Amino acid sequence: MMFWQMAFVWGWVDADSLKGAVKTDVNPYGEITPDEYKTITGVDFAQ
């Protein structure tokens, strides 16, 4: 999660782009959980 949090803070990815890194049923190889997405962005994850 630390890499993605840094990437978001530094503006390398936005909240919409970060959704591609979230582990879901459709994307089982994601690197962060929906809860981590919310921690990083402050926005609830919605597919």
ChimeraX attribute file (.defattr): number of C-alpha atoms within 10 A of each C-alpha:
attribute: neighborCount
match mode: 1-to-1
recipient: residues
	/A:1	14
	/A:2	10
	/A:3	9
	/A:4	18
	/A:5	17
	/A:6	13
	/A:7	15
	/A:8	17
	/A:9	13
	/A:10	10
	/A:11	10
	/A:12	11
	/A:13	15
	/A:14	13
	/A:15	16
	/A:16	9
	/A:17	11
	/A:18	19
	/A:19	19
	/A:20	15
	/A:21	18
	/A:22	22
	/A:23	16
	/A:24	16
	/A:25	8
	/A:26	9
	/A:27	11
	/A:28	10
	/A:29	12
	/A:30	14
	/A:31	15
	/A:32	19
	/A:33	16
	/A:34	18
	/A:35	13
	/A:36	18
	/A:37	22
	/A:38	13
	/A:39	13
	/A:40	20
	/A:41	16
	/A:42	11
	/A:43	12
	/A:44	12
	/A:45	17
	/A:46	6
	/A:47	9
